[in-house]
Amino acid sequence: MKKLFVYLKGSRLQCVLAPMFKMFEAILELFVPLVVASIIDKGIGNSDENYIIKMCAVLILLGAVGLAFSITAQYFSAKASTAFTKRLRHALFSHIGRLSHENLDKTGTSTLITRMTSDMDSVQNGLNLTLRLLLRSPFVVIGAMIMAFTVDAKSAITFVVVIPALSVVVFGIMFFCIPLYKKVRNALDKVLCTARESLTGARVIRAFCKEDEQIEEFKERNDALTAIQEYAGRISALMNPLTCVIINIGIAVLIYVGAIRVETGIITQGAVVALYNYMSQILVELVKFANLIISITKSVACAGRISSVLDLETEDGNKGNSHIDENSENIVEFKNVSFAYSGSGENSLENISFSVKKGETVGIIGSTGSGKTTLINLIPAYYKATSGQVLVGGSDVNDIPLEELREKIAVVPQKSVLFKGTVRSNMLWGNPEATDDEINFALSLAQASDFIAEKRGLDTPVEQGGRNFSGGQRQRLAVARALIKKADILILDDSSSALDYATDAAMRRAIAENQGNKAVFIVSQRTSSIMHADKIIVLDDGIASVGTHKELLENNAVYREIHLSQFDGEESA
């Protein structure tokens, strides 16, 4: 939580001016009951019309100046809270962009979106209210009590009893509600997660006729959210009636005591009215303060959730001073590498060793869940090996600065991701300096030239997520984007699964012909995509077998079974 205060830097002046002007307004407000008492005792009591007009003018002046102070305070508090939220949102987005893959997996997309949106809005609203009211309300309460003692000390004893009783109610409910609002935000995360899954997977849900089940699941989570909100609401709703009851009892006692003292001539009627007005001011301010506490409680809970994301480890910690040796014999080498995901009871990869030279093509195959993607994710250090070493250019990937390491690697992930813009803007992700000729050449290697030419060429618009392209078209564009990078290591993670055999073969052939010294890793479910690789890694429950197509057909039952399931006996021979 404390680390969030650093984002107030640049708004500190506004954070001082906003409550200061509110205090000026409060001071003026404290003089109003005295002016009213004076009107009653001197103006009305003496039938002095000029005095009444004069004092009414003073009331109007106090109101006008107070309004000016209030508007000024609103301006500074709004400016400070929006600037603070802007800086915090930018920092949070930057931090999320640098989170390790492990922490991204652990936290979840819907939770991070909630932190960036509704949680951030709640923090902004809480800061705004805090700057305007957190000091003003207690100041008015204490000031009204002091002013009451200056009017009549004995009558003001009522204030000494009422204010502590109100404080117990306000702070008791506040401390009880803080954990409840945390539960509300967690329940909201679950609702958003269900909604996101239903929206992104709408076609799949309809294909399997699961609409009713999804609606029921959403209803359950929505009901759970509503239940915890209602429970928290019932607790916080006790604040206003309890404070009003205490205040009204205090007012009744005050009027009773005041009436007796007026009867005995100790104080004037105007003094009783002034005391009543001070008690009313306390009531109004404590109701405001109660609502403020509820809002601040929500904001604190949301700020804690934002802070918890900022506490997550980023990849910035990998700032080693080793460098990739361009003359190293092996561009990639695994030495007895094992890996287990956080919280997993067993290794996903077990004691894997192999080496890859420049210009070699490596095929990786295995059943679903065998660890293929996990294996290639260790090369760019998306995850760190549990034991053993992953070397790139002769240096451990954990000792190479991330920027230098990933500059040498181009990855086409399983899910092809395109960004809103044009084909050209997406291709420039691979190389911002690429010319149109270089882009067109990469598109031709990825077998994407034809369908791009049929549209608007490189200026063809790309909608969010590339939804205006088919799955196969998105894959080919993703491959072209990686080829433009001209990296030393190219990783194709099942990047042709949506392509027909002929297009897949043409793309692999074009890449091989222009491979040069590039090391290419091809993850695939098809043996036809990797059978001509220099070496093939077969994964079976995290255990690796390495060999050529011919060697593995003869010696590896898993590879032979996969191959025979895709080819008849004559072709496999």
C-alpha positions in Angstrom: 0.0 0.0 0.0 2.7 2.5 1.0 4.4 2.1 -2.5 1.3 3.7 -4.1 2.0 7.1 -2.4 5.0 7.5 -4.7 2.5 8.2 -7.5 1.3 11.3 -5.7 4.6 12.9 -6.7 3.8 15.8 -9.0 0.4 16.4 -7.2 1.6 17.2 -3.7 0.8 20.9 -4.0 -2.8 20.0 -5.0 -3.0 17.5 -2.2 -2.2 20.3 0.2 -4.3 23.0 -1.4 -7.5 20.9 -1.7 -7.9 20.1 2.1 -6.6 23.6 3.0 -9.4 25.4 1.0 -11.9 22.9 2.5 -10.7 23.9 6.0 -11.2 27.6 5.1 -14.8 26.7 4.1 -15.3 24.8 7.4 -14.0 27.7 9.4 -16.6 30.0 7.8 -19.3 27.5 8.4 -18.5 27.4 12.1 -19.3 31.1 12.4 -22.8 30.8 10.9 -24.5 29.6 14.1 -23.0 32.6 16.0 -24.3 35.0 13.4 -27.8 33.3 13.6 -27.7 33.6 17.4 -26.8 37.2 17.1 -29.7 37.9 14.8 -32.1 36.2 17.3 -30.7 37.9 20.4 -29.9 41.4 19.1 -31.8 41.8 15.9 -35.1 40.1 16.6 -34.9 40.6 20.4 -34.4 44.4 20.0 -36.6 44.6 16.8 -33.6 46.1 15.1 -34.4 45.7 11.4 -31.1 47.2 10.1 -29.1 44.9 12.3 -31.0 41.9 10.9 -30.3 43.0 7.3 -26.7 43.6 8.1 -26.3 40.1 9.7 -28.2 38.5 6.8 -25.7 40.2 4.4 -22.9 38.7 6.5 -24.5 35.2 6.1 -24.7 35.7 2.4 -21.1 36.8 2.3 -20.0 33.8 4.3 -21.9 31.5 2.0 -20.5 33.1 -1.2 -16.9 33.0 0.1 -17.4 29.4 1.4 -18.8 28.4 -2.0 -15.7 29.8 -3.7 -13.4 27.9 -1.3 -15.4 24.7 -1.9 -15.2 25.0 -5.7 -11.4 25.7 -5.5 -11.0 22.6 -3.2 -13.0 20.5 -5.6 -10.8 21.6 -8.5 -7.5 20.8 -6.7 -8.8 17.4 -5.4 -10.1 16.4 -8.8 -6.8 17.4 -10.5 -4.7 15.5 -7.9 -6.8 12.3 -8.0 -7.0 12.1 -11.8 -3.2 12.8 -12.1 -2.5 10.2 -9.4 -4.7 7.6 -11.1 -3.1 8.4 -14.5 0.4 7.7 -13.2 -0.7 4.6 -11.2 -2.6 3.2 -14.2 0.4 3.7 -16.5 2.7 2.1 -13.9 0.4 -0.8 -13.4 0.1 -1.4 -17.1 3.8 -1.2 -17.5 4.3 -3.6 -14.6 1.8 -6.1 -16.0 3.7 -6.0 -19.3 6.9 -7.1 -17.5 5.3 -9.8 -15.3 6.8 -13.2 -15.6 4.8 -15.8 -17.5 4.4 -17.7 -14.2 2.8 -14.7 -12.5 0.6 -14.0 -15.5 -0.7 -17.6 -15.4 -1.2 -17.4 -11.6 -3.1 -14.1 -11.6 -5.4 -14.5 -14.6 -6.5 -12.1 -17.3 -9.9 -11.2 -15.8 -8.4 -10.3 -12.4 -5.8 -8.0 -14.1 -8.5 -6.3 -16.1 -10.5 -5.6 -13.0 -7.4 -4.1 -11.3 -6.9 -1.8 -14.4 -10.5 -0.6 -14.6 -13.0 -0.8 -11.7 -10.4 -1.0 -9.0 -8.6 2.0 -10.4 -11.8 4.0 -10.6 -12.6 3.2 -7.0 -9.1 4.4 -5.9 -9.5 7.6 -7.8 -12.9 8.3 -6.2 -11.6 7.4 -2.8 -8.6 9.8 -3.1 -10.9 12.6 -4.3 -13.2 12.2 -1.3 -10.3 11.9 1.0 -8.7 15.2 0.0 -12.0 17.0 0.3 -13.6 15.5 3.4 -11.2 13.4 5.5 -9.9 16.5 7.3 -12.9 18.7 6.9 -15.4 16.5 8.6 -13.4 15.8 11.8 -12.4 19.5 11.9 -16.0 20.6 11.8 -17.0 18.1 14.4 -14.2 19.1 16.8 -14.6 22.8 15.9 -18.4 22.7 16.5 -17.8 21.1 19.9 -15.3 23.8 20.9 -17.6 26.5 19.7 -20.4 25.0 21.7 -18.3 25.2 24.8 -17.6 28.9 24.1 -21.4 29.4 24.0 -22.3 27.4 27.1 -19.9 24.9 28.7 -22.6 23.0 30.7 -24.9 22.5 27.8 -22.0 21.4 25.6 -21.3 18.4 27.9 -23.8 16.6 25.7 -21.3 16.9 22.9 -18.6 15.1 24.9 -20.9 12.1 25.3 -22.4 12.1 21.8 -19.2 12.3 19.7 -17.4 9.3 21.3 -20.6 7.2 20.9 -20.7 8.2 17.2 -17.0 7.4 16.8 -17.5 3.9 18.1 -20.3 3.3 15.6 -18.5 4.8 12.6 -15.1 3.1 13.2 -16.6 -0.2 14.4 -18.6 -0.6 11.2 -15.7 0.6 9.1 -13.3 -2.1 10.5 -16.0 -4.7 10.1 -16.7 -3.8 6.5 -13.1 -3.7 5.2 -12.7 -7.5 4.8 -16.2 -7.7 3.4 -15.4 -5.4 0.5 -12.3 -7.5 -0.3 -14.6 -10.5 -0.6 -16.9 -8.4 -2.9 -14.0 -7.6 -5.3 -12.9 -11.3 -5.4 -16.5 -12.3 -6.2 -16.6 -9.7 -8.9 -13.4 -11.2 -10.4 -15.2 -14.6 -10.7 -18.2 -13.0 -12.4 -15.9 -11.2 -14.9 -14.0 -14.4 -15.5 -17.3 -16.3 -16.4 -18.5 -13.4 -18.6 -15.2 -13.2 -20.4 -15.1 -17.0 -21.1 -18.7 -16.9 -22.3 -18.1 -14.0 -24.7 -14.8 -15.2 -26.1 -16.0 -18.8 -26.4 -19.6 -18.0 -27.6 -19.3 -20.1 -30.8 -18.0 -23.1 -28.9 -20.8 -22.8 -26.3 -23.4 -22.7 -29.0 -21.8 -25.6 -30.9 -22.2 -27.8 -27.8 -25.5 -26.3 -26.8 -24.1 -25.2 -23.5 -25.9 -21.9 -23.3 -28.1 -22.9 -20.4 -25.2 -24.3 -18.4 -23.2 -21.1 -18.9 -26.2 -19.0 -17.9 -26.6 -21.1 -14.8 -22.9 -20.8 -13.9 -23.1 -17.1 -14.4 -26.2 -16.9 -12.3 -24.5 -18.8 -9.4 -21.5 -16.5 -9.4 -23.7 -13.4 -9.8 -25.9 -14.6 -7.0 -22.8 -15.1 -4.8 -21.6 -11.6 -5.6 -25.1 -10.2 -4.9 -25.2 -12.0 -1.6 -21.9 -10.7 -0.3 -22.8 -7.2 -1.6 -26.1 -7.3 0.2 -24.5 -8.5 3.4 -21.8 -5.8 3.3 -24.6 -3.3 2.4 -26.7 -4.3 5.4 -23.8 -3.8 7.7 -22.8 -0.4 6.3 -26.4 0.7 6.1 -26.6 0.5 9.9 -24.3 3.5 10.1 -26.7 6.3 9.1 -29.7 5.2 11.3 -27.4 4.6 14.3 -25.7 7.9 13.9 -29.0 9.7 13.5 -30.5 8.0 16.6 -27.5 9.1 18.7 -27.5 12.6 17.3 -31.3 13.1 17.8 -31.0 11.8 21.4 -28.2 14.3 21.9 -30.3 17.1 20.4 -33.3 16.2 22.7 -31.0 16.3 25.7 -29.4 19.6 24.5 -32.7 21.3 24.0 -34.0 20.1 27.4 -30.9 21.4 29.2 -30.8 24.6 27.2 -34.5 25.3 27.9 -33.9 25.0 31.7 -30.8 27.3 31.4 -32.8 29.9 29.3 -35.6 29.7 31.9 -33.1 30.6 34.7 -31.6 33.4 32.5 -28.1 31.8 32.3 -28.1 31.7 28.5 -30.2 33.3 25.7 -32.5 31.8 23.2 -30.1 32.5 20.5 -27.4 30.5 22.3 -29.7 27.5 22.4 -30.3 27.9 18.7 -26.5 28.1 18.1 -26.0 25.0 20.2 -28.7 23.2 18.2 -27.0 24.3 14.9 -23.6 23.1 16.1 -25.2 19.7 16.9 -26.8 19.6 13.5 -23.5 20.4 11.9 -22.0 17.5 13.8 -24.8 15.2 12.6 -24.3 16.3 8.9 -20.6 16.0 9.1 -20.6 12.6 10.8 -23.1 11.2 8.2 -20.7 12.5 5.5 -17.8 11.1 7.4 -19.6 7.7 7.7 -20.2 7.6 4.0 -16.7 8.7 3.4 -15.3 5.9 5.5 -17.3 3.4 3.5 -16.0 4.8 0.2 -12.4 4.9 1.6 -12.8 1.3 2.8 -13.7 0.2 -0.7 -10.9 2.3 -2.1 -8.4 0.9 0.4 -9.4 -2.7 -0.5 -9.0 -1.9 -4.2 -5.7 -0.1 -3.6 -4.5 -3.3 -1.8 -5.5 -5.4 -4.8 -3.6 -3.0 -7.1 -0.6 -3.1 -4.8 -0.6 -6.9 -4.7 -0.1 -6.9 -8.5 2.7 -4.3 -8.2 4.3 -6.7 -5.7 4.5 -9.5 -8.2 7.9 -10.3 -9.5 8.7 -9.0 -13.0 11.3 -10.3 -15.5 13.4 -7.2 -14.9 15.4 -9.3 -12.4 17.2 -11.1 -15.2 19.9 -8.5 -15.8 23.0 -10.8 -16.0 26.2 -9.6 -17.6 26.9 -12.7 -19.7 26.5 -12.3 -23.5 25.8 -14.5 -26.5 28.9 -15.8 -28.2 28.4 -15.5 -31.9 31.2 -18.0 -32.5 29.8 -20.7 -30.1 29.6 -24.1 -31.6 26.0 -24.6 -30.3 23.5 -21.9 -30.7 21.1 -23.7 -28.2 22.0 -26.4 -25.7 20.0 -28.1 -22.9 22.1 -29.7 -20.1 20.1 -32.1 -17.9 17.1 -29.7 -17.8 14.1 -30.4 -15.6 11.2 -28.1 -15.1 8.1 -28.0 -12.9 5.3 -25.4 -12.9 4.8 -23.5 -9.6 2.5 -25.6 -7.3 2.8 -28.7 -9.5 3.7 -31.9 -7.7 5.8 -33.3 -10.5 8.1 -32.2 -13.3 6.7 -31.4 -16.7 10.2 -32.0 -18.2 12.7 -34.4 -16.9 16.5 -34.4 -17.4 16.6 -33.3 -21.0 19.8 -32.8 -22.9 20.5 -31.9 -26.5 22.4 -29.4 -28.6 21.6 -27.4 -31.7 24.0 -25.9 -34.1 23.5 -22.9 -36.4 21.6 -23.8 -39.6 20.0 -26.9 -38.0 16.3 -27.6 -38.0 14.8 -29.3 -34.9 11.4 -31.0 -34.8 9.6 -31.4 -31.6 6.6 -33.8 -31.3 4.6 -35.6 -28.7 1.2 -36.2 -27.4 -0.9 -33.4 -26.0 0.4 -32.3 -22.7 3.8 -33.9 -23.1 5.7 -30.7 -22.6 6.4 -29.4 -26.2 5.5 -25.8 -25.6 7.1 -25.9 -22.1 10.3 -27.0 -23.7 10.6 -24.2 -26.3 9.4 -21.6 -23.7 12.6 -22.2 -21.7 14.7 -21.0 -24.6 13.6 -17.3 -24.5 13.5 -17.6 -20.6 9.7 -17.3 -20.4 10.1 -19.8 -17.6 13.3 -20.7 -15.7 14.5 -24.3 -15.5 14.0 -26.0 -12.1 17.4 -27.7 -12.5 20.0 -27.9 -15.2 21.0 -25.3 -17.7 19.6 -23.8 -20.9 22.4 -22.2 -22.9 22.1 -19.8 -25.9 25.3 -18.9 -27.6 27.3 -20.7 -24.8 25.7 -18.6 -22.0 23.0 -19.5 -19.5 19.8 -17.8 -20.5 19.3 -16.6 -16.9 22.6 -14.7 -17.1 21.9 -13.0 -20.4 20.1 -9.6 -20.4 16.5 -10.3 -21.5 16.6 -7.8 -24.3 19.8 -9.2 -25.8 18.4 -12.8 -25.5 15.0 -12.2 -27.0 16.5 -10.0 -29.8 18.1 -13.3 -31.1 14.8 -15.2 -30.9 11.6 -15.0 -33.0 8.6 -16.9 -31.7 5.4 -17.8 -33.3 3.1 -19.0 -30.5 0.4 -21.6 -30.6 -2.3 -18.9 -30.7 -1.7 -16.4 -33.4 -2.1 -12.9 -32.1 -2.6 -9.9 -34.4 -3.1 -6.3 -33.2 -5.6 -3.8 -34.5 -4.1 -1.7 -37.3 -2.9 -2.8 -40.7 -1.0 -5.7 -42.1 2.0 -3.4 -42.4 1.8 -2.2 -38.8 1.6 -5.8 -37.6 4.6 -6.8 -39.7 6.7 -3.9 -38.3 6.5 -5.5 -34.9 9.1 -8.0 -36.2 11.4 -5.2 -37.4 10.4 -1.5 -37.2 12.9 -0.7 -39.9 11.6 -3.2 -42.4 10.9 -2.0 -46.0 7.8 -2.9 -47.9 10.0 -5.2 -50.1 11.2 -7.0 -47.0 7.7 -7.4 -45.7 6.4 -8.7 -49.0 9.3 -11.2 -49.1 8.4 -12.5 -45.6 4.8 -12.7 -46.6 5.7 -14.8 -49.7 7.8 -17.2 -47.5 4.9 -17.6 -45.2 2.5 -18.2 -48.2 0.5 -15.1 -47.3 1.1 -13.0 -50.4 -1.9 -14.3 -52.3 -4.7 -13.5 -49.9 -3.1 -10.2 -48.9 -2.8 -9.1 -52.6 -6.5 -9.9 -53.0 -7.4 -7.4 -50.3 -5.6 -4.0 -50.0 -2.0 -5.2 -49.8 0.0 -4.0 -46.8 -2.7 -1.5 -46.0 -5.3 -4.2 -45.4 -6.9 -3.4 -42.1 -6.5 -5.8 -39.2 -9.4 -5.8 -36.7 -8.9 -6.5 -33.0 -7.4 -10.0 -32.6 -7.3 -10.4 -36.4 -10.9 -11.6 -36.4 -11.3 -10.5 -40.0 -8.8 -13.2 -41.0 -9.3 -17.0 -40.9 -7.2 -19.1 -38.5 -4.9 -20.2 -41.2 -4.4 -16.7 -42.5 -3.6 -15.4 -39.0 -1.0 -18.2 -38.6 0.7 -17.3 -41.9 0.8 -13.6 -40.9 2.3 -14.5 -37.5 5.0 -16.6 -39.2 5.8 -13.7 -41.6 6.1 -11.3 -38.7 8.6 -13.6 -37.1 10.6 -14.0 -40.3 10.9 -10.3 -40.7 12.8 -10.2 -37.4 15.7 -12.1 -39.0 16.6 -13.6 -35.6 19.2 -16.3 -35.1 16.6 -18.7 -33.6 13.1 -19.2 -35.1 10.6 -21.1 -33.0 7.4 -22.2 -34.7 5.1 -23.5 -32.0 2.5 -25.6 -33.8 2.1 -22.6 -36.1 0.7 -24.5 -39.1 -2.0 -26.5 -37.4 -4.7 -24.6 -39.3 -3.0 -25.0 -42.7 -3.6 -27.7 -45.2 -0.8 -30.1 -46.0 0.2 -28.5 -49.3 0.4 -24.9 -47.8 2.3 -26.3 -44.8 4.8 -28.1 -47.0 5.2 -25.0 -49.2 5.9 -22.8 -46.2 8.4 -25.1 -44.6 10.2 -25.5 -47.9 10.4 -21.8 -48.5 11.7 -21.2 -44.9 14.3 -24.0 -45.3 15.6 -22.6 -48.6 16.1 -19.2 -46.9 17.2 -20.6 -43.5 20.9 -19.7 -43.7 22.5 -20.0 -40.3 19.2 -19.7 -38.5 18.3 -22.5 -36.1 14.7 -23.4 -36.5 12.5 -25.2 -34.0 9.3 -26.7 -35.3 6.7 -27.9 -32.8 4.1 -30.0 -34.6 1.6 -32.8 -34.2 2.3 -33.9 -37.8 5.4 -36.0 -38.5 5.2 -34.7 -42.1 6.1 -31.3 -40.8 9.3 -32.5 -39.0 10.4 -35.7 -40.7 13.1 -33.9 -42.7 14.5 -32.0 -39.7 18.1 -32.5 -38.7 17.1 -33.9 -35.4 13.7 -34.7 -33.8 12.9 -34.5 -30.1 10.1 -36.9 -29.1 8.5 -36.0 -25.7 6.5 -38.5 -23.7 5.4 -37.3 -20.2 8.4 -34.9 -20.1 10.9 -37.5 -21.1 12.8 -36.7 -24.3 14.2 -39.0 -27.0 16.4 -37.4 -29.7 17.2 -38.8 -33.2 16.4 -38.5 -36.9 13.2 -39.6 -38.5 14.7 -42.9 -39.6 16.3 -43.6 -36.2 13.1 -42.8 -34.3 10.9 -45.0 -36.5 13.1 -47.9 -35.7 13.8 -47.2 -32.0 11.0 -45.1 -30.6 7.5 -46.6 -30.1 5.8 -43.2 -29.4 7.1 -41.6 -32.6 6.4 -44.7 -34.7 2.8 -44.8 -33.4 2.2 -41.2 -34.2 3.7 -41.5 -37.7 1.8 -44.7 -38.5 -1.5 -43.1 -37.4 -0.9 -40.4 -40.1 0.6 -42.5 -42.9 -0.1 -45.9 -44.2 2.5 -48.6 -44.1 3.8 -48.0 -47.5 4.4 -44.2 -47.0 6.0 -44.8 -43.6 8.4 -47.3 -44.9 
